[in-house]
Amino acid sequence: MSISASSESAIFPSHAPVAASLPAKEMVGEGKAWGLCTAVDLQDCNPELIRDADYIKRYVVELCELIGMKRFGECQVVDFGEGRVAGYSMVQLISTSLISGHFANDTNNAYLDIFSCKGYDPAIVESFSKEFFGARRSTATVTLRY
């Protein structure tokens, strides 16, 4: 179950084996949730930034450093698509899963997904991403994976 939530709160399954009052990053690990998935939607990003492959790669490096994730291999950033789906897509494997993103030229929006079986703070991911891409608004959906 996942419902869009601000970074101040998150929706957790009613059968979660740990109290939802714990910070999300502490709800992942042995005897807890398998992983944590944060979907960040950024609206009205700086168009120049979301159309720059090197800048997107820099985002991944800095995000991984910020939340303590180890990158595995090179970040893939590809510009493709037509019409409303045209723009860059990004994938970065990390030792605990992956980070992906889609950058929509038509709307100047970005859609980021961070999934890891190592805990991290979703609020930090959202605020960092919003600032990095110069977005006017953001929303985050946080889901524990069992």
Buried (B, 14 or more C-beta within 10 A) or exposed (E): EBEEBEBEEBBBBEEBEBEBEEEBBEBBBEEBBEBBBBBBBBBBBBEEBBBBBEBBBBBBEEBBEBBEBEBEEEBBBEEEBEEEEEBBBBBBBBEBBBBBBBBBBEEBBBBBBBBBBBBBBBBBBBBBBBEBBBBEEBBBBBBBBE
